Amino acid sequence: MVKFIAEISSNHNNSLKRSKKLIDEAAKAKFDIVKFQFFKIDKLFSKEILENSKNHSDRVNWELDKKYLPILSKYTKSKGLQFCITPFYLEIVKYASNFVDFFKIASYEILWKDLLVCCAKTKKKIILSTGMATLQEVKSAIKILLDNGASKVIVLHCVSNYPANLNSLNLSAIKTLKKKLSLDVGWSDHSRNPIVVNRAIEKWGATFIEMHLDLDSKGFEYGSGHCWLPNEATQLINTSKKIKILDGSGTKQPSRFELFERKNRADPIDGLRPIKKYRKMILKKILK
């Protein structure tokens, strides 16, 4: 069964009320996991970047207050979903470990050994995003996580562009990662394209799907073009969960929906429809 992750990222706009509404929408859309990002801008970018780039320094407004973390965890679980955070500084990890089901390592942090070790030592499940990474970098990160106590590692293939160009997606890398790593492998979507997501699931066997979720196109990250709105996410998840029904058992036999129509086939003797022994019964049904 595919698990869907609602990545709230910074679309919460540092509002507890808005965050809860996003959790509500994730539950309605039948996501399985809700994920928030926790960072401090001065622990995310170097000093020279912040001093010289207003675009980066303005992201202080994107921070989510640490005091909301236990509240959001409790609210998420009350809705029947699991709770996950992406930590971007070490100090948040120990505190968050009391409230999360998963930690997520973002693609940009895959080389940061201290963060990998810190998250792994909580003994929690770890979701590892692999945008921009080589296979060797992915393997090295997984080794660090497992050597330091991570209870499980789930790997997400992704492309770190926002939105991701369709020509760059390389979905077949999901198969490569599954073969080389023998772990659960999924897709972190930045395409906002339902065909892409269903292809990742049906063709390449992705077992986790992460989608950036916004409430109303007013989230801080929505303008980048990679975030799904609730109605879009709901339609996609409903469709994806129904696709397995289409495959059936594989046994070639009439379905229960065809049993009446079998009687309407051409009779093998005179070639007329319906089959002779059913004609009176069917005529009576028609004349009702």
URRADA-V586995 format. One record per residue. N is the residue number from 1. RES is the residue in one small letter. PHI is phi in radians with two decimals (999 if undefined). OMEGA is omega in whole degrees, 0 to 359 (NA if undefined). BURIAL is b if it has 16 or more other ideal C-beta (glycine too) atoms within 10 Angstrom, else e. Layout:
BEGIN
n=N res=RES phi=PHI omega=OMEGA burial=BURIAL
n=N res=RES phi=PHI omega=OMEGA burial=BURIAL
END
This chain:
BEGIN
n=1 res=m phi=999 omega=181 burial=e
n=2 res=v phi=-1.31 omega=176 burial=b
n=3 res=k phi=-1.78 omega=180 burial=b
n=4 res=f phi=-1.86 omega=181 burial=b
n=5 res=i phi=-1.89 omega=175 burial=b
n=6 res=a phi=-1.58 omega=179 burial=b
n=7 res=e phi=-1.51 omega=181 burial=b
n=8 res=i phi=-1.35 omega=182 burial=b
n=9 res=s phi=0.80 omega=180 burial=b
n=10 res=s phi=-1.89 omega=179 burial=b
n=11 res=n phi=-1.34 omega=175 burial=b
n=12 res=h phi=-1.28 omega=182 burial=b
n=13 res=n phi=0.95 omega=180 burial=b
n=14 res=n phi=0.95 omega=179 burial=e
n=15 res=s phi=-2.10 omega=178 burial=e
n=16 res=l phi=-1.14 omega=179 burial=e
n=17 res=k phi=-1.06 omega=179 burial=e
n=18 res=r phi=-1.15 omega=179 burial=b
n=19 res=s phi=-1.05 omega=179 burial=b
n=20 res=k phi=-1.15 omega=177 burial=b
n=21 res=k phi=-1.11 omega=177 burial=e
n=22 res=l phi=-1.14 omega=176 burial=b
n=23 res=i phi=-1.12 omega=177 burial=b
n=24 res=d phi=-1.00 omega=181 burial=e
n=25 res=e phi=-1.18 omega=177 burial=b
n=26 res=a phi=-1.11 omega=179 burial=b
n=27 res=a phi=-1.16 omega=179 burial=b
n=28 res=k phi=-1.09 omega=181 burial=e
n=29 res=a phi=-1.37 omega=178 burial=b
n=30 res=k phi=1.27 omega=165 burial=e
n=31 res=f phi=-1.15 omega=179 burial=b
n=32 res=d phi=-1.84 omega=185 burial=b
n=33 res=i phi=-2.36 omega=173 burial=b
n=34 res=v phi=-1.97 omega=183 burial=b
n=35 res=k phi=-2.26 omega=175 burial=b
n=36 res=f phi=-2.07 omega=175 burial=b
n=37 res=q phi=-1.79 omega=176 burial=b
n=38 res=f phi=-2.17 omega=179 burial=b
n=39 res=f phi=-2.53 omega=169 burial=b
n=40 res=k phi=-2.03 omega=188 burial=e
n=41 res=i phi=-1.01 omega=181 burial=b
n=42 res=d phi=-1.37 omega=175 burial=e
n=43 res=k phi=-1.89 omega=182 burial=e
n=44 res=l phi=-1.87 omega=181 burial=b
n=45 res=f phi=-2.07 omega=179 burial=e
n=46 res=s phi=-1.19 omega=184 burial=e
n=47 res=k phi=-1.04 omega=183 burial=e
n=48 res=e phi=-1.18 omega=176 burial=e
n=49 res=i phi=-1.18 omega=182 burial=e
n=50 res=l phi=-1.14 omega=181 burial=b
n=51 res=e phi=-1.28 omega=187 burial=e
n=52 res=n phi=-2.06 omega=181 burial=e
n=53 res=s phi=-2.27 omega=178 burial=e
n=54 res=k phi=-1.10 omega=179 burial=e
n=55 res=n phi=-0.98 omega=180 burial=e
n=56 res=h phi=-1.38 omega=183 burial=e
n=57 res=s phi=-1.16 omega=179 burial=e
n=58 res=d phi=-1.19 omega=180 burial=e
n=59 res=r phi=-1.25 omega=171 burial=b
n=60 res=v phi=-1.01 omega=178 burial=e
n=61 res=n phi=-1.22 omega=181 burial=e
n=62 res=w phi=-1.51 omega=181 burial=b
n=63 res=e phi=-1.12 omega=175 burial=b
n=64 res=l phi=-1.92 omega=184 burial=b
n=65 res=d phi=-1.06 omega=181 burial=e
n=66 res=k phi=-1.00 omega=183 burial=e
n=67 res=k phi=-1.15 omega=180 burial=e
n=68 res=y phi=-1.38 omega=189 burial=b
n=69 res=l phi=-0.99 omega=180 burial=b
n=70 res=p phi=-1.12 omega=179 burial=e
n=71 res=i phi=-1.16 omega=181 burial=e
n=72 res=l phi=-1.18 omega=177 burial=b
n=73 res=s phi=-1.07 omega=181 burial=b
n=74 res=k phi=-1.09 omega=182 burial=e
n=75 res=y phi=-1.18 omega=178 burial=b
n=76 res=t phi=-1.04 omega=182 burial=b
n=77 res=k phi=-1.20 omega=177 burial=e
n=78 res=s phi=-1.16 omega=178 burial=e
n=79 res=k phi=-1.62 omega=177 burial=e
n=80 res=g phi=1.47 omega=179 burial=e
n=81 res=l phi=-1.92 omega=174 burial=b
n=82 res=q phi=-1.55 omega=187 burial=b
n=83 res=f phi=-2.04 omega=183 burial=b
n=84 res=c phi=-2.43 omega=170 burial=b
n=85 res=i phi=-2.28 omega=168 burial=b
n=86 res=t phi=-1.78 omega=178 burial=b
n=87 res=p phi=-1.54 omega=178 burial=b
n=88 res=f phi=-2.06 omega=171 burial=b
n=89 res=y phi=-2.59 omega=192 burial=e
n=90 res=l phi=-1.15 omega=188 burial=e
n=91 res=e phi=-1.11 omega=183 burial=e
n=92 res=i phi=-1.33 omega=190 burial=b
n=93 res=v phi=-1.14 omega=182 burial=b
n=94 res=k phi=-1.06 omega=179 burial=e
n=95 res=y phi=-1.07 omega=184 burial=e
n=96 res=a phi=-1.22 omega=185 burial=b
n=97 res=s phi=-1.05 omega=178 burial=b
n=98 res=n phi=-1.34 omega=189 burial=e
n=99 res=f phi=-2.16 omega=188 burial=b
n=100 res=v phi=-1.78 omega=170 burial=b
n=101 res=d phi=-1.63 omega=181 burial=b
n=102 res=f phi=-2.42 omega=160 burial=b
n=103 res=f phi=-1.90 omega=176 burial=b
n=104 res=k phi=-2.03 omega=173 burial=b
n=105 res=i phi=-1.68 omega=181 burial=b
n=106 res=a phi=-1.28 omega=181 burial=b
n=107 res=s phi=-0.98 omega=184 burial=b
n=108 res=y phi=-1.23 omega=182 burial=e
n=109 res=e phi=-1.81 omega=187 burial=b
n=110 res=i phi=-1.11 omega=181 burial=b
n=111 res=l phi=-1.55 omega=187 burial=e
n=112 res=w phi=-1.49 omega=185 burial=b
n=113 res=k phi=-1.04 omega=182 burial=e
n=114 res=d phi=-1.03 omega=179 burial=e
n=115 res=l phi=-1.21 omega=178 burial=b
n=116 res=l phi=-1.03 omega=181 burial=b
n=117 res=v phi=-1.13 omega=181 burial=b
n=118 res=c phi=-1.03 omega=179 burial=b
n=119 res=c phi=-1.18 omega=182 burial=b
n=120 res=a phi=-1.10 omega=183 burial=b
n=121 res=k phi=-1.20 omega=175 burial=e
n=122 res=t phi=-1.32 omega=182 burial=b
n=123 res=k phi=1.21 omega=179 burial=e
n=124 res=k phi=-1.44 omega=171 burial=b
n=125 res=k phi=-1.25 omega=182 burial=b
n=126 res=i phi=-2.11 omega=171 burial=b
n=127 res=i phi=-1.77 omega=185 burial=b
n=128 res=l phi=-2.02 omega=176 burial=b
n=129 res=s phi=-1.51 omega=191 burial=b
n=130 res=t phi=-2.19 omega=176 burial=b
n=131 res=g phi=-1.02 omega=178 burial=b
n=132 res=m phi=1.31 omega=188 burial=e
n=133 res=a phi=-1.53 omega=169 burial=b
n=134 res=t phi=-1.46 omega=178 burial=e
n=135 res=l phi=-1.04 omega=180 burial=e
n=136 res=q phi=-1.15 omega=177 burial=e
n=137 res=e phi=-1.14 omega=177 burial=e
n=138 res=v phi=-1.12 omega=180 burial=b
n=139 res=k phi=-1.06 omega=180 burial=e
n=140 res=s phi=-1.11 omega=179 burial=b
n=141 res=a phi=-1.12 omega=180 burial=b
n=142 res=i phi=-1.10 omega=179 burial=b
n=143 res=k phi=-1.06 omega=178 burial=e
n=144 res=i phi=-1.06 omega=182 burial=b
n=145 res=l phi=-1.11 omega=182 burial=b
n=146 res=l phi=-1.23 omega=180 burial=e
n=147 res=d phi=-1.15 omega=184 burial=e
n=148 res=n phi=-1.90 omega=167 burial=b
n=149 res=g phi=1.85 omega=177 burial=e
n=150 res=a phi=-0.99 omega=184 burial=b
n=151 res=s phi=-1.27 omega=179 burial=e
n=152 res=k phi=-2.83 omega=176 burial=e
n=153 res=v phi=-2.13 omega=176 burial=b
n=154 res=i phi=-2.00 omega=185 burial=b
n=155 res=v phi=-1.87 omega=176 burial=b
n=156 res=l phi=-2.02 omega=169 burial=b
n=157 res=h phi=-1.29 omega=174 burial=b
n=158 res=c phi=-2.78 omega=176 burial=b
n=159 res=v phi=-2.14 omega=188 burial=b
n=160 res=s phi=-1.50 omega=168 burial=b
n=161 res=n phi=-2.22 omega=188 burial=b
n=162 res=y phi=-2.39 omega=0 burial=e
n=163 res=p phi=-1.40 omega=181 burial=b
n=164 res=a phi=-1.35 omega=177 burial=b
n=165 res=n phi=-1.20 omega=183 burial=e
n=166 res=l phi=-1.03 omega=180 burial=e
n=167 res=n phi=-1.27 omega=185 burial=e
n=168 res=s phi=-1.82 omega=195 burial=e
n=169 res=l phi=-1.24 omega=175 burial=b
n=170 res=n phi=0.89 omega=185 burial=e
n=171 res=l phi=-1.05 omega=180 burial=b
n=172 res=s phi=-1.13 omega=175 burial=e
n=173 res=a phi=-1.11 omega=175 burial=b
n=174 res=i phi=-1.04 omega=179 burial=b
n=175 res=k phi=-1.12 omega=179 burial=e
n=176 res=t phi=-1.06 omega=180 burial=e
n=177 res=l phi=-1.11 omega=179 burial=b
n=178 res=k phi=-1.07 omega=182 burial=b
n=179 res=k phi=-1.21 omega=185 burial=e
n=180 res=k phi=-1.39 omega=188 burial=e
n=181 res=l phi=-1.90 omega=184 burial=b
n=182 res=s phi=0.97 omega=178 burial=e
n=183 res=l phi=-2.24 omega=171 burial=b
n=184 res=d phi=-1.13 omega=181 burial=b
n=185 res=v phi=-2.24 omega=180 burial=b
n=186 res=g phi=-2.31 omega=185 burial=b
n=187 res=w phi=-2.30 omega=173 burial=b
n=188 res=s phi=-1.70 omega=192 burial=b
n=189 res=d phi=-1.56 omega=171 burial=b
n=190 res=h phi=-2.16 omega=184 burial=b
n=191 res=s phi=-1.64 omega=186 burial=b
n=192 res=r phi=0.97 omega=184 burial=b
n=193 res=n phi=-2.25 omega=183 burial=e
n=194 res=p phi=-1.09 omega=178 burial=b
n=195 res=i phi=-1.11 omega=180 burial=e
n=196 res=v phi=-1.08 omega=183 burial=b
n=197 res=v phi=-1.08 omega=180 burial=b
n=198 res=n phi=-1.18 omega=175 burial=b
n=199 res=r phi=-1.13 omega=179 burial=b
n=200 res=a phi=-1.05 omega=181 burial=b
n=201 res=i phi=-1.36 omega=191 burial=b
n=202 res=e phi=-1.36 omega=182 burial=e
n=203 res=k phi=-1.49 omega=190 burial=e
n=204 res=w phi=-1.94 omega=171 burial=b
n=205 res=g phi=1.31 omega=176 burial=e
n=206 res=a phi=-1.08 omega=182 burial=b
n=207 res=t phi=-1.83 omega=173 burial=b
n=208 res=f phi=-2.32 omega=177 burial=b
n=209 res=i phi=-2.21 omega=176 burial=b
n=210 res=e phi=-1.83 omega=180 burial=b
n=211 res=m phi=-2.31 omega=177 burial=b
n=212 res=h phi=-1.30 omega=185 burial=b
n=213 res=l phi=-1.99 omega=172 burial=b
n=214 res=d phi=-2.10 omega=185 burial=b
n=215 res=l phi=-1.58 omega=193 burial=b
n=216 res=d phi=-2.72 omega=184 burial=e
n=217 res=s phi=1.22 omega=179 burial=e
n=218 res=k phi=-1.91 omega=177 burial=e
n=219 res=g phi=-1.20 omega=184 burial=b
n=220 res=f phi=-1.03 omega=184 burial=b
n=221 res=e phi=-1.72 omega=188 burial=b
n=222 res=y phi=-1.05 omega=184 burial=b
n=223 res=g phi=-1.10 omega=179 burial=e
n=224 res=s phi=-1.26 omega=173 burial=e
n=225 res=g phi=1.61 omega=183 burial=e
n=226 res=h phi=-2.02 omega=185 burial=b
n=227 res=c phi=-1.75 omega=179 burial=b
n=228 res=w phi=-1.65 omega=172 burial=b
n=229 res=l phi=-1.56 omega=186 burial=b
n=230 res=p phi=-0.94 omega=181 burial=b
n=231 res=n phi=-1.16 omega=178 burial=e
n=232 res=e phi=-1.17 omega=180 burial=b
n=233 res=a phi=-1.15 omega=180 burial=b
n=234 res=t phi=-1.06 omega=180 burial=b
n=235 res=q phi=-1.08 omega=180 burial=e
n=236 res=l phi=-1.11 omega=183 burial=b
n=237 res=i phi=-1.15 omega=178 burial=b
n=238 res=n phi=-1.04 omega=179 burial=e
n=239 res=t phi=-1.12 omega=183 burial=e
n=240 res=s phi=-1.09 omega=181 burial=b
n=241 res=k phi=-1.29 omega=179 burial=e
n=242 res=k phi=-1.54 omega=185 burial=e
n=243 res=i phi=-1.02 omega=180 burial=e
n=244 res=k phi=-1.06 omega=179 burial=e
n=245 res=i phi=-1.07 omega=183 burial=e
n=246 res=l phi=-1.12 omega=185 burial=e
n=247 res=d phi=-1.28 omega=179 burial=e
n=248 res=g phi=1.13 omega=185 burial=e
n=249 res=s phi=-1.55 omega=183 burial=e
n=250 res=g phi=1.59 omega=178 burial=e
n=251 res=t phi=-1.32 omega=179 burial=e
n=252 res=k phi=-1.50 omega=178 burial=e
n=253 res=q phi=-2.74 omega=180 burial=e
n=254 res=p phi=-1.10 omega=174 burial=e
n=255 res=s phi=-1.38 omega=180 burial=e
n=256 res=r phi=-1.13 omega=179 burial=e
n=257 res=f phi=-1.38 omega=182 burial=e
n=258 res=e phi=-1.76 omega=189 burial=e
n=259 res=l phi=-1.07 omega=178 burial=e
n=260 res=f phi=-1.21 omega=182 burial=e
n=261 res=e phi=-1.13 omega=175 burial=e
n=262 res=r phi=-1.02 omega=180 burial=e
n=263 res=k phi=-1.25 omega=182 burial=e
n=264 res=n phi=-1.57 omega=178 burial=e
n=265 res=r phi=-1.25 omega=179 burial=e
n=266 res=a phi=-1.14 omega=178 burial=e
n=267 res=d phi=-1.14 omega=182 burial=e
n=268 res=p phi=-1.17 omega=182 burial=e
n=269 res=i phi=-1.60 omega=185 burial=e
n=270 res=d phi=-1.81 omega=176 burial=e
n=271 res=g phi=1.28 omega=181 burial=e
n=272 res=l phi=-1.82 omega=176 burial=e
n=273 res=r phi=-1.65 omega=349 burial=e
n=274 res=p phi=-1.41 omega=177 burial=b
n=275 res=i phi=-1.03 omega=190 burial=b
n=276 res=k phi=-0.85 omega=188 burial=e
n=277 res=k phi=-1.23 omega=180 burial=e
n=278 res=y phi=-1.86 omega=189 burial=b
n=279 res=r phi=-1.07 omega=181 burial=e
n=280 res=k phi=-1.11 omega=181 burial=e
n=281 res=m phi=-1.12 omega=182 burial=e
n=282 res=i phi=-1.26 omega=177 burial=e
n=283 res=l phi=-1.06 omega=178 burial=e
n=284 res=k phi=-1.08 omega=180 burial=e
n=285 res=k phi=-1.18 omega=180 burial=e
n=286 res=i phi=-1.16 omega=185 burial=e
n=287 res=l phi=-1.38 omega=181 burial=e
n=288 res=k phi=-1.10 omega=NA burial=e
END
